[in-house]
Amino acid sequence: MTPKERAWRVADAPFQPGKLHHTETIYTLGNGYMGLRGTFEEGYPGAIVSTLVHGLYNHPAGELVPDLVNMPNPLPLTIEVDGERFGLDKGQVLGYARTLDLETAILSRGVLWRNSRGTIVAIEFERFTSLAVEELIVQRVSIRPLSGPCSITMAASIDGTQTNFGVTQWGSLTTSSESGAGHSPRIFADGLTAQSQYAVTVASTLLSSVGLVTASEENPLQPDLGVTVALERDQQAIFDKFSAICTSRRSDSPRIAATQILEAASARGFDMLRVAHCAEWAQYWHDSDIQIEGDEAAQRALRFATYHVLIAAPRHDEHVSIGAKTLSGPGYKGHVFWDTELFMLPILTFTQPKLARNLLMYRYHNLAGARHKAREAGFEGAMFPWESTDTGEETTPRWTNPDAEGKRIRIWTGDTEQHISTDIAYAVLQFWRWTGDDEFFVKYGAEIVLDTAVFWGTRAEYQAATDRFELRMQIGPDEYHENIDNSVFTNSMVRWHLGQALDVIAWLEAKHPAAAADLLTRLGIDSTRQDHWRRIIAKMYIPRDAEKGILEQFDGFFNLDPVSLAYWTPRVANMDYILGHEPTQHTKVIKQADVVMLMALLGDDVGTVEERRRNWDYYYPIVDHGSSLSPSTHAWVAARLGLDAEAYDLFMYAGSIDLEDAKGNVRDGIHGAASGGLWEAAVFGFSGLHLTNSEFKVDPRLPAHWRSMSFRIYFQGEQRMIKLIAGQPSG
Amino acid sequence: MTPKERAWRVADAPFQPGKLHHTETIYTLGNGYMGLRGTFEEGYPGAIVSTLVHGLYNHPAGELVPDLVNMPNPLPLTIEVDGERFGLDKGQVLGYARTLDLETAILSRGVLWRNSRGTIVAIEFERFTSLAVEELIVQRVSIRPLSGPCSITMAASIDGTQTNFGVTQWGSLTTSSESGAGHSPRIFADGLTAQSQYAVTVASTLLSSVGLVTASEENPLQPDLGVTVALERDQQAIFDKFSAICTSRRSDSPRIAATQILEAASARGFDMLRVAHCAEWAQYWHDSDIQIEGDEAAQRALRFATYHVLIAAPRHDEHVSIGAKTLSGPGYKGHVFWDTELFMLPILTFTQPKLARNLLMYRYHNLAGARHKAREAGFEGAMFPWESTDTGEETTPRWTNPDAEGKRIRIWTGDTEQHISTDIAYAVLQFWRWTGDDEFFVKYGAEIVLDTAVFWGTRAEYQAATDRFELRMQIGPDEYHENIDNSVFTNSMVRWHLGQALDVIAWLEAKHPAAAADLLTRLGIDSTRQDHWRRIIAKMYIPRDAEKGILEQFDGFFNLDPVSLAYWTPRVANMDYILGHEPTQHTKVIKQADVVMLMALLGDDVGTVEERRRNWDYYYPIVDHGSSLSPSTHAWVAARLGLDAEAYDLFMYAGSIDLEDAKGNVRDGIHGAASGGLWEAAVFGFSGLHLTNSEFKVDPRLPAHWRSMSFRIYFQGEQRMIKLIAGQPSG
């Protein structure tokens, strides 16, 4: 590989079975509509096959919460060489190389394979999820007999037996085929999800450069398109499989829609489809790439992270959002957390504002669910769910599944991790301030900011004894401590949020009086309520040790049992797994530092550099990075505090979580927040990009060995290029 | 990890069972006397345990050739936590991190482990093979109960059941223990190799910071030193295991020697032993490190490669040499090939000349075997064996072991891959010219150069019909073509060799006439013989296509069947494995390019840049890099030809062979020639270091993104520092 290829590619050769699940995840393809794990076309024992479509949830009977439906698998290509089935666990693998080209989002693989009779074939696979036609999956397989003539049987199927780890999502699922004049035969899986009643069609067609393709429904739920050809030595047979996944979320008849997509794809052909796809990706990278000179590993890690946010970001749908594990695996069942707004959204807000807008609109459209949650809990306004799916209702499970001994643990985040409502408001305001998209803000964004403020106004508890407002029973970003009182993160953010809400009202009234009047009326925000907010702002209790000048993460945190993380060296498992869920609550170990998160979001507002440094020095040693969100945030803040070595170390650690499987759990899916967080660490941390009044500025702290860092952002609707040269800041 | 640590460390966390054998090999420790694979102290299912000592060969009955004896394993530490045996395949691994610190050659590993009853312990392992006392292995294990008090049982044993994949090497092997006043108990394995009759003692002692160590011989051939202690929570128990491996190659009584080493080590203690070890390594790196600015991956790869040559290079023994797989695994049974002189030796010649001298002395001491081989084949002088062990006799197997169908293949290299005699002469001359070590050369080196020249003088065949000298039945570096006539590499090198021999004679006669007279008399080199050499030089046939200006690899090569390597894409297996051993001979595919190797060794002598480039263009596309020696040599020559992109790509490929297991066969051991070759590619390729008369010069072609490259070399006995800054050469 050339240096350029090294910086743009993730690759593996030869085949390492021990990395099966890791590579399945990191080679996931996607186009903002669907996500396909990097499983092998021909299958492999133990593979975790996953084909997910944004928004396509179902809540199966007997399960705690809804899950993203694992679609009928559109990838399978069964290849027989002289009657012997090809597989990496069979015959002799004489060659193997797999490459994910991040630049074009194309996954390719070559295999040189010898069957037990000595017949050697070269098989090349290529696939992409089209960025131009997002329901479309394009696959090509080329087969060349190398040792002599041979017979090849290819069966391209749809696997309708796919489940979510044994849980079936379908009320009905039928498979069928169509063979007609004027088109190559097609196969279909038509399903209706059991609870959510989404109609889904997965359809495939196969174009063969040789031989006649025929459809077969011999295998139940696994229809296939088969062709058998006799090939001469070095005669290349090319098979193009086009598949469409359509759902009733988009079209009245998914089957007709899928058929039309296959027709159009067949008419255009592989090469043209590829060109259109690559053109879209070229634009993506033009806008979103960060270029690093002097650090190939950091460069590749950043591109890999950017890739995974981009493939997960919905392009044409404002009713869906990105789950914590993107669409790359089964983890967290595709549920949407604060990870999206505070970690994955910024790269989009700054480089792909249209996509960021879609994600924020998802929250807007789900205000009903948030209002419902607030009402149920006895509050006004909008209280967003901790875990969100297609309905906007809270979908956090209340209990873990029972363990081997039948024990289950109460999950509190859906009840009391309430900061997400402010996180979403923060993201809306960040989007608005940087994009200057007043139209969005006036029509939608302001309502999110204000109705969540309404919630907080009713949520804050006045304590007469101390004449202050408090927030009890909370969970902050550090989830090792549940149902604590007065989270410094939440209290501070709520105070900030209410202040922003008042500013928004003033701005709306000045610039858009009619819209303001309408909105304030609808949300019931009168002057009394605003006065109440002012009182909360003035009297919000922020726990801190005045003497030491350190914020206290929550009431009583300073009195918890000290924990030395060095004591638990070397550690890969999270501390709560080691100590146990309940015992961890009584210790000072934190999953991620709420105070550091606060410093990341509010920066100077939290205090002077010296004050923030004091807080860092207190909290950093007790962070166990139990969350994959943690390292990048800490890298960002470390860079801002001039802790260059720590910043770089944390940045590279964040970059290794998925790429190197540093936490050993990538099999469940990409850590989307770690991906987005890496961009934040680079841009907010190393470049120090920030807003001052109506301008933006940088304040670079590049790692010492970087020669330069360049990136583009949109600012107030205009794209701007920022290039930072080592040692010399420039805007 | 800091950037500095990244550039000095090879590490893995969490534990990946799929990389077991790869990491066993790359984490090998050594000190030029012994090599210990990076297997786990506590064992692991399927582990390839290997403890090798230079020169300790044995030829077991029924085996084709001698093998380096797999010693009784001195590493085992069996740990029980509350009666439950610790292992990575048992209980819960809560943490795992392993690091080979290249700077100090210390392998460390931490494990956080929970047994089935919930007891958690932190276990830290450290080990090194002392560079100060080379028979000594130092291990430390620290155990701390973290969850509460617990009982720890530690058994430090020697595993005398070790074999070479089931083949026993011992005529006798007994184990025993000694417990006496005034010293901690010791255990011993005393063996006598069956055929070679080497006496070996492996001895261990265990120092415990808590509890009383007692010796046990309960397990046959696995004596152990046991201690059981009750530990409080957070009470650290430290166990130091010192082991010695002594052999009759060094001392009359290995057992007494081993006992003395253990006594001395126990008296000094772990910390002092570690200090002494690290001080030696600091000097190694001071002399041998190449520093790259601007390419962390290349920097780490170079250090990793340098490390593996240094740990394999004998420091105090001039009767042993480095096998193709160093002492890191079972591959090639520890046999010594040309890999040593042409790939591993240069880094030593230039940076550790004393070590280089040891390796050349190994060949000097084995001249008897080489003379024997020449005589047996009907020639005069010295004809070095293709595979060499402790006797200096040819030890290349004549046949492969039968495959499943009983087929075996004749191995010809021991008969006809004769260029090694000239390769050794080349290495002697390179050593002499750069070090200026006349004393070595006059006493030893000249005899190697001249007696191998005597061999060639009798080996070259005069063909009256064409009035030229030829060399038939040869194998060149490209071993895909056996028993060919007139290898362009061999013929050219022999011509060069005879010319050098005449120069050496002239120099000797001028500067050391007495020594010259003695040597020439002993070797029978009279003026007639010298005249014969001059005729050979004048009339040596060098196959080439005059019209195209391309050297022909051997007679008839241009007429072989063309092979397109692109046709066989993507390939990991070697082409001879794919096509079959015999069919490959009829094709133009080459394992490595003889002509490129020739250009590497003789540079300008092979032709102008244009001529060499023409040869490159012809041969490079047909090289399959079937040999791990190939990429680095090609990188070196590519750099010299100004093919910067190819040079860097090949350099990084060479660096990945062991570090990334790019060829998938590192389980058998380190590719020592790839390691040494990486240094050659950097120094001879990128820096262009070369000799001009009595000076040295550089002619840098650094990869475009490198900021600088610095290294030290010894030149004529003085150490010189060379720093190349990007874009500007400097000496």
Chai-1 contact restraints between the chains, C-beta under 6 A:
chainA,res_idxA,chainB,res_idxB,connection_type,confidence,min_distance_angstrom,max_distance_angstrom,comment,restraint_id
A,T2,B,A645,contact,1.0,0.0,6.0,A-B,restraint_1
A,P14,B,V572,contact,1.0,0.0,6.0,A-B,restraint_2
A,P14,B,G664,contact,1.0,0.0,6.0,A-B,restraint_3
A,Q16,B,G18,contact,1.0,0.0,6.0,A-B,restraint_4
A,G18,B,Q16,contact,1.0,0.0,6.0,A-B,restraint_5
A,G18,B,G18,contact,1.0,0.0,6.0,A-B,restraint_6
A,L94,B,A573,contact,1.0,0.0,6.0,A-B,restraint_7
A,L94,B,I578,contact,1.0,0.0,6.0,A-B,restraint_8
A,G95,B,P570,contact,1.0,0.0,6.0,A-B,restraint_9
A,G95,B,R571,contact,1.0,0.0,6.0,A-B,restraint_10
A,G95,B,V572,contact,1.0,0.0,6.0,A-B,restraint_11
A,Y96,B,V572,contact,1.0,0.0,6.0,A-B,restraint_12
A,A97,B,P570,contact,1.0,0.0,6.0,A-B,restraint_13
A,G110,B,P570,contact,1.0,0.0,6.0,A-B,restraint_14
A,L112,B,R571,contact,1.0,0.0,6.0,A-B,restraint_15
A,G294,B,G294,contact,1.0,0.0,6.0,A-B,restraint_16
A,P570,B,G95,contact,1.0,0.0,6.0,A-B,restraint_17
A,P570,B,A97,contact,1.0,0.0,6.0,A-B,restraint_18
A,P570,B,G110,contact,1.0,0.0,6.0,A-B,restraint_19
A,R571,B,G95,contact,1.0,0.0,6.0,A-B,restraint_20
A,R571,B,L112,contact,1.0,0.0,6.0,A-B,restraint_21
A,V572,B,P14,contact,1.0,0.0,6.0,A-B,restraint_22
A,V572,B,G95,contact,1.0,0.0,6.0,A-B,restraint_23
A,V572,B,Y96,contact,1.0,0.0,6.0,A-B,restraint_24
A,A573,B,L94,contact,1.0,0.0,6.0,A-B,restraint_25
A,I578,B,L94,contact,1.0,0.0,6.0,A-B,restraint_26
A,A645,B,T2,contact,1.0,0.0,6.0,A-B,restraint_27
A,G664,B,P14,contact,1.0,0.0,6.0,A-B,restraint_28
